[in-house]
Each structure stands twice: as structure tokens, then as C-alpha cells.
Amino acid sequence: MKKLKNWDYKNWLSSNEYIFKLTHFLKKQINFTKEMNILDIGCGRGKIISVLSKKYQMVNLPLGIDIVKHKDIEKKIRFIKINALNYLSKTKEKFDIILFKQSIHFFKLVEIKKILKLSKRNLTPKGKVIILALHPKQNHWPLFKVFKSKLMKSLKKDEKILNLIKFNFKKYKINYFTFKVKTTRDLYLQMIENRFNSCLLNLSLKEIKTGIEEIKRRYKKKLIFSDKLICISYKNT
């Protein structure tokens, strides 16, 4: 599993507007209560579960796990630096919600089978697993040639993952979350330099610099595009 450090660092994914709209979207899938126990796998800085904790005055602080521990992790959560498979296989804690927000694709298909099985095992009665992933066919991020090639390859793998999830969950629901991104080209280029997406992690500095120049040529100073996620939810019975 790759260590992605900057996916939610000072960009639209960590903005108040994005978090507000995403938590509003989740409210349509989940009847939140203050007694709920939430696990966020691949939580980053924990902004989503922190907002949920405050908004619903949760008695149990939500738990976030990740393989990267950031210095600016939100305070209204519990955090453990650990691999998801290791945690899910050992914990005796039960959760009402297990959330994967654009994190399931970091695992191998064999690992995902185990993670899905363990997630269902660690749910409370009527608990839910919520998996959010990039829509494999309807995203419009500004891309340069190498980034696009890597992303298309990654999204093909995501399609296999989504099919695997559907097969293992049997009974599931699908919804879609779309966020209209309004940002500057300079900020987006900074995100690329910070390698905000896993497809950028293994690119050389030369490839990044060439890509930045390509973005400058192809796109205007103000960027407007859609970031669309597919949401698969499973409810324990």
C-alpha cells in the first residue's frame, strides 16, 4: 500500500465546502446518531469523521486508521497508525459505520477480499460499510499525458475492484457524489508538485515538470471541473 501524504492537503478535498457537501451526502445514506461508532479506513487527517463527530455530538470519538500519521490530525477523533488488514483482523471493536473514502484501491485484489470479509465481521447488527471511489468513467480532472495514462490504467483496476465489491456484498446500493471544483491553475499545479494522487507518486521530477508545463499550455488560470465519486453501501442484516 503506497504512502499518499498530500491527497487532502490544502486543496478542494479538504475545503470546508467539500467536507460540508460530502457529509450532507453521507447523511442521505446513513441515519447518524450520537451513539454511533465509526471507523474511517485511510482517514488522512481525519477531517470527515471529525466534522461528523462535532455535528452529531458523538459519544464515541470516531476512529481513523492510516499508514501515514500527519502532524495536523484532527483532535475530535481517535487515530491509529496501522495497516487496515492488520487492524481489522485483530480488533474486537464493533462499528456502526466503516468508511473507505478513496482508499480501497490502494490494496491488492486478494487483500480487498479479506478486507471486505473482515469489515462485515466487524459491523454491529444493521451496521454499514460505505465505499467511495473515483467514478471510473466520469471524471474531468485537468490532466497531462503521462498522468492521464497512469490514471486510466488505475481506473481500469478500480472497475475490477468495484465488481469485486459488488460480488462480495451481494446486496448493495449505489449512489453518486459530484463536487464542482473551482480552483486556480497555480493551486492545482502545486497539488501536482505535492503528488496529491497515487498515479503521481512514481513519476520522475522531469515527468512532473514536463506535465506542469503541459497543464500551463492547455488550461486557463481559473479551473472549473467535476470530481465525481461512486458510492457503494452495504448494510448488515
Sequence and secondary structure as in RCSB ss.txt:
>XXXX:A:sequence
MKKLKNWDYKNWLSSNEYIFKLTHFLKKQINFTKEMNILDIGCGRGKIISVLSKKYQMVNLPLGIDIVKHKDIEK
KIRFIKINALNYLSKTKEKFDIILFKQSIHFFKLVEIKKILKLSKRNLTPKGKVIILALHPKQNHWPLFKVFKSK
LMKSLKKDEKILNLIKFNFKKYKINYFTFKVKTTRDLYLQMIENRFNSCLLNLSLKEIKTGIEEIKRRYKKKLIF
SDKLICISYKNT
>XXXX:A:secstr
     STTSSSGGGSHHHHHHHHHHHHHH    TT  EEEET TT HHHHHHHHHTT SS  EEEESS  TT  S
SSEEEE  HHHHHHH    EEEEEEES GGGS HHHHHHHHHHHHHTEEEEEEEEEEEE SS       HHHHHH
HHHHHHHHHHHHHHHHHHHSS EEEEEEEEEEEEHHHHHHHHHTT SGGGTT  HHHHHHHHHHHHHHS SEEEE
EEEEEEEEEE  
